[in-house]
Amino acid sequence: MDDIASKYFNCSDRERAVFEAGIKLGTIYHQFIGTPLNVSSLDTLEKAIEESIKVQPFVYDVKVRIKREMIKKKKGIYKYQTLTGEMLDIELKIKYNNIIAACRMEYIKEMKYPLMYVEEIKEE
């Protein structure tokens, strides 16, 4: 890999992989929270979020799930609701050189917070 930006990073490959994961998870949260959705748009929205993250550097894999049990079926012209952090469950893997950082964003009930965290870092 020829990362021309690497000269600006004074950190290890592990630290860089985690940094990149944080950027991507923050992007998802701040770009998509508030997006209008309903039951029929869930698959499309999950795919759109995944595809928008896949184009960013070092993304190895991403899986976005919107918790269907949180979507209320409404009728009428005001039948949509908006995406919240509570609804998201995201698994993200970043590969930087030979390091893979598996990170996650999910709503932690006892914290009442959509937490972004590192699940595992391994060397390939």
C-alpha positions as CSV (number, residue, x, y, z in Angstrom):
1,M,0.0,0.0,0.0
2,D,1.3,3.4,-0.9
3,D,-0.3,5.8,1.7
4,I,1.0,9.3,0.8
5,A,-0.6,10.7,3.9
6,S,1.4,8.4,6.3
7,K,4.1,10.9,6.7
8,Y,1.6,13.1,8.6
9,F,0.8,10.4,11.2
10,N,3.1,10.0,14.1
11,C,1.6,6.7,15.3
12,S,1.8,2.9,14.9
13,D,-0.2,1.0,12.2
14,R,-2.5,-0.2,15.0
15,E,-3.2,3.4,16.2
16,R,-3.8,4.5,12.6
17,A,-6.3,1.6,12.0
18,V,-8.3,2.6,15.0
19,F,-8.1,6.3,14.0
20,E,-9.5,5.5,10.6
21,A,-12.3,3.4,12.2
22,G,-13.3,6.3,14.4
23,I,-13.5,8.7,11.4
24,K,-15.8,6.3,9.6
25,L,-18.1,5.6,12.5
26,G,-18.3,9.3,13.3
27,T,-19.1,10.0,9.7
28,I,-22.0,7.5,9.7
29,Y,-23.4,8.9,12.9
30,H,-23.2,12.5,12.0
31,Q,-24.2,12.1,8.4
32,F,-27.1,9.8,8.7
33,I,-28.8,10.5,12.1
34,G,-32.1,12.2,11.3
35,T,-32.5,10.5,7.9
36,P,-36.2,10.0,7.2
37,L,-37.1,6.3,7.0
38,N,-40.0,3.8,7.2
39,V,-40.3,0.1,7.0
40,S,-40.0,0.0,3.2
41,S,-36.8,2.0,3.1
42,L,-34.7,0.1,5.7
43,D,-32.8,-2.2,3.3
44,T,-32.1,0.7,0.9
45,L,-30.8,2.9,3.7
46,E,-28.6,0.2,5.2
47,K,-27.1,-0.4,1.8
48,A,-26.6,3.3,1.1
49,I,-24.7,3.8,4.4
50,E,-22.5,0.7,3.7
51,E,-21.7,1.9,0.2
52,S,-20.9,5.4,1.3
53,I,-18.4,4.1,3.9
54,K,-16.8,1.5,1.5
55,V,-15.5,4.2,-0.8
56,Q,-13.4,5.7,2.1
57,P,-9.7,4.6,2.5
58,F,-8.8,1.4,4.3
59,V,-12.3,0.0,4.8
60,Y,-12.0,-3.8,4.7
61,D,-15.6,-4.6,5.6
62,V,-18.8,-2.9,6.9
63,K,-22.2,-4.2,8.0
64,V,-25.0,-1.8,8.9
65,R,-28.1,-3.0,10.6
66,I,-31.1,-0.8,11.5
67,K,-33.1,-2.4,14.3
68,R,-36.4,-3.3,12.7
69,E,-38.2,-3.7,16.1
70,M,-37.7,0.0,16.7
71,I,-39.5,1.1,13.5
72,K,-43.1,1.8,14.1
73,K,-45.6,1.0,11.3
74,K,-47.5,4.2,10.7
75,K,-50.3,5.0,8.2
76,G,-51.1,8.2,6.3
77,I,-48.9,10.8,4.7
78,Y,-46.9,11.3,7.9
79,K,-45.8,7.6,8.0
80,Y,-42.1,8.1,8.4
81,Q,-39.8,8.5,11.4
82,T,-36.1,9.5,11.6
83,L,-33.0,7.4,12.2
84,T,-31.6,7.6,15.7
85,G,-28.4,6.3,17.3
86,E,-30.5,3.7,19.2
87,M,-31.5,2.1,15.9
88,L,-28.0,1.5,14.6
89,D,-25.8,-1.6,14.9
90,I,-22.6,-1.3,12.9
91,E,-19.7,-3.6,12.5
92,L,-16.7,-2.1,10.8
93,K,-13.3,-3.5,9.9
94,I,-10.4,-1.3,8.8
95,K,-7.3,-2.8,7.3
96,Y,-4.1,-0.7,7.5
97,N,-1.1,-2.4,6.2
98,N,-1.2,-5.8,8.0
99,I,-3.4,-4.6,10.9
100,I,-7.2,-5.2,11.0
101,A,-9.2,-3.2,13.5
102,A,-12.7,-4.5,14.2
103,C,-14.8,-1.7,15.6
104,R,-18.4,-1.3,16.4
105,M,-21.2,1.2,17.1
106,E,-24.2,0.0,19.0
107,Y,-26.7,1.4,21.5
108,I,-25.7,0.4,25.0
109,K,-28.9,0.4,27.1
110,E,-27.4,0.8,30.5
111,M,-25.4,3.8,29.2
112,K,-28.3,5.2,27.2
113,Y,-25.8,5.9,24.5
114,P,-24.8,4.8,21.0
115,L,-21.2,3.7,21.8
116,M,-18.4,3.5,19.3
117,Y,-15.7,1.1,20.5
118,V,-12.9,-1.3,19.5
119,E,-13.8,-5.0,19.6
120,E,-10.5,-6.4,18.4
121,I,-7.2,-5.5,16.8
122,K,-5.2,-8.2,15.0
123,E,-2.3,-8.6,12.8
124,E,-2.8,-10.4,9.5
